[in-house]
Amino acid sequence: MEYQPTNRQLSVSFRNMQLRKIKRAEKKGTESVMDEKLTLLFQSEFNVGGGELVFQVWTLSLPVVVIVHGNQEPHGWATVTWDNAFSPPGRVPFAV
């Protein structure tokens, strides 16, 4: 965990993070696993002043596509790029 006092931002790097198990939704028509967009939920709780003030924070990741083989990577990148480029502003995240 690293705090940048100049811009007042806290950042965390997750090294060696692995996805061990995934529950996929049922396929619809010609949909493939590379079309399924997921998100990671990051949440934490910390306190300040000896526990007098408790913060519960969370955020969602950008869209993630889970692949099982390297040859699926271009299709996965295309799914995420298309979602970022052509989604309407203000929409519910990941709604197509």
BELPEZI-V994645 format. One record per helix or strand of 3 or more residues. SS is the DSSP state (H for helix, E for strand). FROM is the first residue (numbers start at 1). TO is the last residue. If there is no record, write none. Layout:
ss=(SS SS)
from=(FROM FROM)
to=(TO TO)
//
This chain:
ss=(E E H E E H)
from=(2 9 33 41 53 70)
to=(4 11 35 48 60 86)
//
